[in-house]
């Protein structure tokens, strides 16, 4: 058993090559933690979102505050309010971010190791 204190994990600006800004990300469980999942707390300001991407395994998004949106290539939209969960299948092209007109924050739980970024 081990604890990973939130204060031990910095909240940093996201990589601008993979996100439309402004957004922040805190790596709660990272690859160097030697666990089979990754956990990221992501805060999106109004207008911020990820670029299109896919994952090699299931991704779960858990709404924390505000309102987020998840969009797939077919244009389907799901909204993520606090306490809601969205499951994204492996290989499903998608993006997620703040819902229009608001900010949003979610936990991204990645059960795989690889995220492939596809651009805007």
Residue pairs with C-beta under 8 A, 6 or more apart in sequence:
4 28
4 29
4 33
6 26
6 28
9 26
9 27
9 28
10 26
11 24
11 25
11 26
11 41
11 43
12 24
12 25
12 26
13 21
13 22
13 23
13 24
13 25
14 21
14 23
14 24
14 25
14 42
17 51
17 117
18 50
18 51
18 53
18 117
19 48
19 49
19 50
19 51
19 97
20 47
20 48
20 49
20 50
20 51
20 97
20 120
21 45
21 48
22 45
22 48
23 42
23 43
23 44
23 45
23 48
23 49
23 97
24 42
24 43
25 40
25 41
25 42
25 43
26 40
26 41
26 42
27 38
27 39
27 40
28 39
28 40
28 41
28 107
29 35
29 37
29 38
29 39
30 38
31 38
31 113
36 111
37 109
37 110
37 111
38 108
38 109
38 110
38 113
39 107
39 108
39 109
39 110
40 107
40 108
40 110
41 64
41 105
41 106
41 107
41 108
42 105
42 106
42 107
42 108
43 103
43 104
43 105
44 66
44 68
44 97
44 98
44 103
44 104
44 105
45 98
45 103
46 98
46 101
46 102
46 103
47 98
48 97
48 98
48 103
49 69
49 95
49 96
49 97
49 98
50 95
50 96
50 97
51 95
51 117
51 118
51 119
51 120
52 73
52 93
52 94
52 95
52 117
52 118
52 119
52 120
53 93
53 94
53 95
53 115
53 116
53 117
53 118
54 90
54 91
54 92
54 93
54 94
54 115
54 116
54 118
55 88
55 90
55 91
55 92
55 110
55 112
55 114
55 115
55 116
56 90
56 91
56 112
56 113
56 114
56 115
56 116
57 90
57 110
57 111
57 112
57 113
58 87
58 88
58 89
58 90
58 111
58 112
59 87
59 88
59 108
59 109
59 110
59 111
59 112
60 85
60 86
60 87
60 88
60 108
60 109
60 111
61 68
61 70
61 80
61 85
61 86
61 88
61 96
61 106
61 107
61 108
61 109
62 80
62 83
62 84
62 85
62 106
62 107
62 109
63 80
63 81
63 82
63 83
63 84
63 85
63 104
63 105
63 106
64 82
64 105
64 106
64 107
65 82
65 104
65 105
66 82
66 98
66 99
66 102
66 103
66 104
66 105
67 79
67 80
67 81
67 98
67 99
67 102
67 104
68 79
68 80
68 96
68 97
68 98
68 99
68 104
68 105
68 106
69 77
69 78
69 79
69 80
69 96
69 97
69 98
69 99
69 100
69 104
70 77
70 78
70 79
70 80
70 86
70 88
70 94
70 95
70 96
71 77
71 78
71 94
71 95
71 96
72 92
72 93
72 94
73 93
73 94
78 86
79 99
80 86
80 96
80 99
80 104
80 106
86 96
88 94
90 112
93 118
96 106
96 108
97 104
98 104
